[in-house]
Amino acid sequence: MGKSNVFDLLGPIMVGPSSSHTAGAVRLGIMARKILGDEPVRGTIVLHGSFAKTGKGHGTDLALVAGLLGMNPDDARIPDAPKIAIERGLNFSLKGGDLGDVHPNSVKFDLVAKNGGHVQVIGSSIGGGTILIREINGFQVEIKGDYPTLVILHQDIPGVVAQVTLLLTTAQINIARMLVSREKRGAQALMVLETDQRIEEAVLDLLRKLPRINQALAIEPL
Amino acid sequence: MRAYEAWIIEAENKGIKISEVILQNQIEELEQSEQVLIERMSTNLNVMRESVQAGLVGKRRSLSGLVGGDAAKVESYREKGGSLVGEVMSGAISKALAVAEVNACMGKIVAAPTAGSCGVLPAVLLAVEESRQVSERELLMALFTAAGLGMILAERASVSGAEGGCQAEIGSAAAMAAAAAVELAGGSPRQTADAAAIAMKSMLGLVCDPVGGLVEVPCVKRNATGAMIALMAADMALAGVRSAIPVDEVIDTMGEIGKQMSCSLKETAQGGLAVTPTGRRIQADFL
């Protein structure tokens, strides 16, 4: 472990029993909700590995649903998440499954939003409540949720990355980390940028107006 | 790499407590004021108090049904006055069980340093609080001492059962609680280090073998074990007993033993108590 502070060692304040299987699971649900960008109305949740094997005893299922509802890891209502989901109109189903060569504490969300939007997210709880989003709509990503994050779906042609970074330069937004992946040459591509500054709605609007940009989404840090 | 020894020397040179060295260090590293840090720690202490209270009266059972109600049993037994180990120790036992049960039953706790070991530190500090006059400020500062030692443990070794076994979780919690108890009882910075070293040495080699992979058996009862060892180590250090091996070296040893430990004994539920006939049956029945 790298350099830590006192609140890494005393904290987080959380609903038990496990930082990885409960608190981490809530945070995965929150991230999936943020990536969907709207209230989810339908969700299929696939639990992999240790999440599938020991999830029931750790309340992993409850925690994932709680996160989808926007609850934080210290929310005392987490054990009641399924009931609250029904009240809030979230239809969900949970099942075990094999997500392939991923971390043992992994989950796949298939979500439909109130506004009709749809997203597929795969993420892992990698210890102590820390999480990593591994895949969005089939694209490989690495999002820990510790920075403001920009996810951009675009066409894979020269210059698209440059026009995005130029716009961020103008907006005085510094890029901390960046990852680009694509389906195949010239096809649809995905850009993930973690930034030091918050990405305002106005910047997002400008990004969406750029040519060859299909979708742009800003995710607030956890 | 940080060393606890460096903080002891700084505290001795300045004639201040170890917690004040740690608080000062964190004011600089986190770039937050003393008031903000104290308030954040105060939130932790409040949740610790609530979790003790909830656990002592709680009748809830865990999702698996394996855990719940033992803190209340110990509390009512000690109230009758017949405890073999006396007021403070038995009070620490019931409180440690209380918080660990709250955790297993999906109640709210402070990870200290982890969720699985969340009962040790509140049990020790609040048991000491019951037995002598300590102010809220002194309790909060003792939490800084505990967390500071925790930082050394995390950086030099590990506080994760999956990496270092139970010695890294309950063992770390016991060392942190021992150091905090010494400071709370008016011991010197050097004595906090001796207490931490003695507690950690008593936990070296302990494996993480949870039945069914759940934070229940033997985790809940091991929180009581950790609290007892912390109080024993604190008492020895306060009496002037020194640890032959310095605390930083004991912590490095814990890290090394963790690396040498078989994976089956590090939170995988593939060894130890988890694979006993009863452990396997519990797992099969529930999961």
Interface residues (C-beta under 8 A of the other chain):
Chain A: M1 G2 K3 S4 N5 V6 F7 D8 L9 L10 G11 P12 I13 M14 V15 G16 P17 S18 S19 T22 A23 S50 K53 T54 K56 G57 H58 G59 L62 D74 A76 I78 P79 G127 G128 G129
Chain B: I22 Q26 E29 L30 L37 R40 M41 T43 N44 V47 S62 L63 S64 V102 N103 A104 C105 M106 G107 K108 I109 V110 A111 A112 P113 T114 A115 G116 C118 L121 L143 F144 A146 A147 G148 G150 M151 L153 A154 E155 S158 V159 S160 A162 M176 G212 G213 L214 V215 E216 A269 F286 L287
